[in-house]
Amino acid sequence: MATIHATPDENDPRHHTAKIEDMLNGVIAHAREDVSKVEDPHARALFETTAEVLTGLVKAYEHFDQRSEKAWR
């Protein structure tokens, strides 16, 4: 059986963090769009909270990529 090796991009965590950041940004945009589509104030708060929490997570990914926080150095 042949050994399958990962491509260099797959070994680079930035390859993966960029993909995840894109997905998170998509969910953030979707949640914010949905705020205006519903009248239920609890649902609106949930969607806005979702966007805010995920924005913080995107920031953590950015800090990881930039090694700008002590924890990621």
CYANA upper distance limits for C-alpha pairs under 8 A (distance plus 0.5 A):
  6 ALA  CA     10 GLU  CA      6.32
  6 ALA  CA     11 ASN  CA      7.03
  7 THR  CA     11 ASN  CA      7.12
  8 PRO  CA     12 ASP  CA      6.95
  9 ASP  CA     15 HIS  CA      6.40
 10 GLU  CA     15 HIS  CA      6.96
 10 GLU  CA     16 HIS  CA      7.80
 11 ASN  CA     15 HIS  CA      8.44
 12 ASP  CA     16 HIS  CA      7.84
 13 PRO  CA     17 THR  CA      6.61
 14 ARG  CA     18 ALA  CA      6.38
 14 ARG  CA     65 ASP  CA      6.79
 15 HIS  CA     19 LYS  CA      7.14
 16 HIS  CA     20 ILE  CA      6.76
 17 THR  CA     21 GLU  CA      6.45
 17 THR  CA     61 TYR  CA      7.00
 17 THR  CA     65 ASP  CA      8.10
 18 ALA  CA     22 ASP  CA      6.74
 19 LYS  CA     23 MET  CA      6.91
 20 ILE  CA     24 LEU  CA      6.61
 21 GLU  CA     25 ASN  CA      6.54
 21 GLU  CA     58 VAL  CA      6.38
 21 GLU  CA     61 TYR  CA      7.52
 22 ASP  CA     26 GLY  CA      6.75
 23 MET  CA     27 VAL  CA      6.92
 24 LEU  CA     28 ILE  CA      6.63
 24 LEU  CA     54 LEU  CA      7.06
 24 LEU  CA     55 THR  CA      8.45
 24 LEU  CA     58 VAL  CA      7.40
 25 ASN  CA     29 ALA  CA      6.68
 25 ASN  CA     54 LEU  CA      8.41
 25 ASN  CA     55 THR  CA      8.18
 25 ASN  CA     58 VAL  CA      8.06
 26 GLY  CA     30 HIS  CA      6.67
 27 VAL  CA     31 ALA  CA      6.52
 27 VAL  CA     51 ALA  CA      7.99
 28 ILE  CA     32 ARG  CA      6.71
 28 ILE  CA     50 THR  CA      7.74
 28 ILE  CA     51 ALA  CA      5.11
 28 ILE  CA     52 GLU  CA      8.34
 28 ILE  CA     54 LEU  CA      7.06
 28 ILE  CA     55 THR  CA      7.60
 29 ALA  CA     33 GLU  CA      6.63
 29 ALA  CA     51 ALA  CA      8.01
 30 HIS  CA     34 ASP  CA      6.69
 31 ALA  CA     35 VAL  CA      7.01
 31 ALA  CA     47 PHE  CA      5.53
 31 ALA  CA     48 GLU  CA      7.15
 31 ALA  CA     50 THR  CA      7.35
 31 ALA  CA     51 ALA  CA      6.48
 32 ARG  CA     36 SER  CA      8.04
 32 ARG  CA     47 PHE  CA      6.99
 32 ARG  CA     48 GLU  CA      6.63
 32 ARG  CA     51 ALA  CA      6.98
 33 GLU  CA     37 LYS  CA      7.53
 34 ASP  CA     38 VAL  CA      7.11
 34 ASP  CA     44 ARG  CA      8.12
 34 ASP  CA     47 PHE  CA      7.49
 35 VAL  CA     43 ALA  CA      8.09
 35 VAL  CA     44 ARG  CA      5.32
 35 VAL  CA     45 ALA  CA      8.32
 35 VAL  CA     47 PHE  CA      6.56
 35 VAL  CA     48 GLU  CA      7.27
 36 SER  CA     44 ARG  CA      8.16
 38 VAL  CA     43 ALA  CA      7.73
 38 VAL  CA     44 ARG  CA      7.25
 39 GLU  CA     43 ALA  CA      8.34
 39 GLU  CA     44 ARG  CA      7.78
 40 ASP  CA     44 ARG  CA      6.74
 41 PRO  CA     45 ALA  CA      6.58
 42 HIS  CA     46 LEU  CA      6.62
 43 ALA  CA     47 PHE  CA      6.66
 44 ARG  CA     48 GLU  CA      6.67
 45 ALA  CA     49 THR  CA      6.42
 46 LEU  CA     50 THR  CA      6.51
 47 PHE  CA     51 ALA  CA      6.79
 48 GLU  CA     52 GLU  CA      6.73
 49 THR  CA     53 VAL  CA      6.55
 50 THR  CA     54 LEU  CA      6.60
 51 ALA  CA     55 THR  CA      6.51
 52 GLU  CA     56 GLY  CA      6.96
 53 VAL  CA     57 LEU  CA      6.98
 54 LEU  CA     58 VAL  CA      6.65
 55 THR  CA     59 LYS  CA      6.77
 56 GLY  CA     60 ALA  CA      6.88
 57 LEU  CA     61 TYR  CA      6.91
 58 VAL  CA     62 GLU  CA      6.76
 59 LYS  CA     63 HIS  CA      6.68
 60 ALA  CA     64 PHE  CA      6.69
 61 TYR  CA     65 ASP  CA      6.71
 62 GLU  CA     66 GLN  CA      6.60
 63 HIS  CA     67 ARG  CA      6.04
 63 HIS  CA     68 SER  CA      5.64
 63 HIS  CA     69 GLU  CA      6.49
 63 HIS  CA     72 TRP  CA      8.01
 64 PHE  CA     68 SER  CA      7.40
 64 PHE  CA     69 GLU  CA      7.74
 64 PHE  CA     72 TRP  CA      6.06
 67 ARG  CA     72 TRP  CA      5.68
 67 ARG  CA     73 ARG  CA      5.97
 68 SER  CA     72 TRP  CA      7.61
 68 SER  CA     73 ARG  CA      7.99
 69 GLU  CA     73 ARG  CA      7.31
